[in-house]
Amino acid sequence: MKAVVSVLGKDSVGILAKVSKECADVNANVLEVSQNIMQEMFAMIMMIDISHINCDFKEFVDHMSAYGDQNNLKIHVMHEDIFNSMHRI
């Protein structure tokens, strides 16, 4: 199983490292990362493997959202199945 993590916010040192650490803490493996910095705005999309996470997926989603709030970021986690359904025509 996979999930898509999107991160938006003002650019600062260590965003990728911090978000990756939060994923690692629940045993989610980062598979792919795409990031851009547009002027002073940071944008990143990560594909993560959630097959072996050590918590409930909803708990992980809520934790990442709260973590984003604490760090002045908007972090959204979406299960791959939902993401694919939204983008199917």
Order of alpha helices (4+ residues) and beta strands (2+ residues): beta-alpha-beta-beta-alpha-beta-alpha
